[in-house]
Amino acid sequence: MEENRRKGKNHSIMVAALLFFLLTIVFALVVTRKIYLGKFTLPFYLVVSGTYFFATSLETEGGIGEWIASFGWTLNMFGLILFYQYGTGDTESWAYAWPLIFPTGPGLGKLGYGAVKARKEPFERGKVLIQVGFGLFVLSLIVFKLFFQLLDIR
């Protein structure tokens, strides 16, 4: 990736085509195999929609592409957290998982957009947002999971 940014190669058309192809295969399998997603339907569609927005952003020029990528990854993170919560039953994680949706989600979108489009500015902004998001996540995890669990009087 570092070499990609130095040479300035833009691989957005290949990545977007690959993502669209992957989405087509996933939807074809769900429809032809009549896969019932059950409680995972909402997270599945959030992740698919986020991936669609991200792939679309790769073919959008200018500042709007970066915003669309950020929105797409926000949807992806929301869907992935719902997958985790529905799968494990850990609904209490809502208290401390929000920093993973925002600002980490948009940070991943900016980072991915900058990496694929070989642009340094979105890549650097994405790294900062991801660091802030993970820092807030760890801080809120400590406060809600450890501190309030010690105070839990049942």
N, C-alpha and C positions, 0 to 999 in steps of 0.2 A: 504494500500500500504506500509506503514512504517513497518508493521508486515511482509509483504511479503519480503521486503529487509533484515530484521533482520534474518529471518529463512532461507533465500536463496532459496526460492521456485521459480522454473522456470515454469511459466504458458504459455510459448510461443506457444506450440503446440495447446492449447485450444483457445488462442486469434487468432492465425493464421487461424485455422479451422473456427472459427466464422466469421472472416473477409472474407474469401473465400466463405463461405456459403452465407453471406450477399451480396457479389458481384454477385454471381450466381442468387440469387433471383431478384436483381435489374435488371440485364441484361435480365432475363427471362420475367419480367414484361414489360420492354421496347419493347422487340421483340414480345411477344405474344399479347400484347394490342395495338401494333402499335402506341406507344406514339411518337408523333412528338415533339422533344425538341426545335425546332426553334433556336432562338438566344442563347439558353442555351446549345447547343450541345458541344461546345468547353469546357466550364467550367465543364460540366458533365464528359466528358472523361478525363479531367485533374484530377479531384477528384477521379475518378475510378482508373486511372493509379497510382496515388499517393498511394491510399489505397492498391492496388495490390503490389506495391514495398514495402510498409511498412510491409504487411503481409509476403512477401517473406523474408524480412530482419530478421524476428523473427525466422526463421528456418536456418539462416546462422550464423555460428560460427565465432568467431574472430572479428578483427577490421572492416572487410568489411561489416558486418551486420549493424554496426552503421552508416557507410557511406550510405548504401542503405536506411536505415530508414530516414536519413537526406534528401536524395534526394526525397524520397516519400513524406515527409511532405512539402518540397519546392513546389512540384507539387500541393499538396493539398491546400496550402495557395494561390498559384497563381490561382487555380480554384475557390476557395471561394471568392477571391477578384473580379474575373471576374463575378461570380454570383451576387455579390453585385452591381457592376457597371452596368451590363446589366439590372438588376432588377430595379434599381433606376434612371439610366441615369446619375449618378454622375461620369462622366469620368474625371473630374478635380482631383479626388482623387488619380490619378496616381502620382501626384507630391509628395504626402506624404505617400502613401501606400507601397512603396518599402521596408521599414524596416520590414514590416510584412511578406514579402516573404523571404527576407534574412536580418538579421540572425534569425528572429523568427521561420521561417519554419524549418530550420535545428535544431534549439533548441528544438522544439516540437518533432521532430523525435528522437533526442538523449534522451530526457526526457522519451518519451514513450518506447523506446527500453530499457533504463536502468530500468524502472519500471517493464516492463513485464519480462525481463531476470534476474531481481534481481541483477543488477550490479550498484554499487554506482558511479563509475567514469563517465559513460555516463550520468547518471541522474544529477549529479552535473554540468557537462559541459552544459547540456541542460538548466538547470535553469539559468546559467550565460548568455547564448545566448539569452534566452527569455527576461531576464531583460534588456540586452543591446538593443534588438530589440524594445521592448516597449518604452524604453527611447528615442531612436532615432525617433520612430513613434510620440510620444508626442511632441518632439522638432520640428520635421518637420511639424506636424499638426499646431503648434502654429505659426511657421514662415510662412507657405504657406496659411493657412486658415485665420488666424487673421491679421497678419502683412500685407500681400499683398492684402488682402481684404480691409483694410483701405486705401491702396494706389491706389485702383482700381478707375481709372478716366474714366468714360464712357460718 
